Amino acid sequence: MTRAGWYVHHHGHGHLTRFLAVRPHLDADVTVFSSLEQPADLPDGTEWVVLPRDDDPRFDAAGVPHDPLADDPTAGGALHWAPRGHPGHRRRLTTIADECERDPFDVFVVDVSVEVTVWVRLLGVPTVVFTQPGERTDAPHRLAYSVADRIIAPWARGMTPSAALEVVGEKVSWVGGITRFDGRARSQHPLAGHVLVLGQVAGTDVLHRAATDAAAHGWTMTVAGASSGSWQADPWDALCASEVVISAAGQNSVADLAAAEARALVIASPRPFDEQGATARVLDDAGLAVVADSWPSADRLPALLDRARSLSPAWDRWGVGGAASRAAADILGAAR
């Protein structure tokens, strides 16, 4: 049996969601490393190792706290996050190395971290990295892409331009949008006037006012987001039932929209390297969604919803069918 390591970044829950979508297709024993707590119902054959944080203050011998931002975390611009002298950062890397020594990995997946990518490759382990949209031609990203054995882009080839991937094209697999809903049958037809707000695209107060404004124009708004107190672990039925879905432009969210063939208003949240902005522009250019760069004002929202309901999006262009399986095949193909 192939033995695989997998690093899951702790920012948000998108990286964890992607892992859980690919894991059922991966015929391997997997050890996950992450600062996130172990999720419930972890798949069989999966071990979860909780890593210490490396972004909290460190304390010197005199008990004086030091902000890691002041400890040259970029190593002079060569890396993204390697704060000097931070015990959490040191323990993260040594934990991974110790596990590699105890029982060597055949392949290691990194989603996402330049430092973990370089570290695992220095340990001699075949390394697969997930890439993301946006401007990633900076020195740390170039370093990670240059040492990786394989790069997985979770969107269809040609859909999201990336100057960073052009120079390493022979390593890249454009597998399509990865979603946990791949292959799931539509549970019902959209209901006229129903709009679903998916994820954290605005604050609770803003959404409450928006629901009132939308109702005045014949829309019934449902919210499925952690910030609203209305979190839905499985929003598939709500996706299928909605005439329009309002969503952020994250990779998992967009893949979920594609799986549901949703008519959508997509709002790009600020992210490093303009990740969501780049994705939103592609969706706009391709006619897959109506796009806004912030939550629309009360006088704009009804018109944007009307525009979205009139779309006929060709979501098959996003390539979600079989994407998780293709990613798993690439990972196993990189194992030696």
Summary of the structure (lengths in Angstrom):
residues: 336
radius of gyration: 20.9
end to end distance: 11.8
largest distance: 64.6
contacts: 1103
relative contact order: 0.13
helix: 38%
strand: 20%
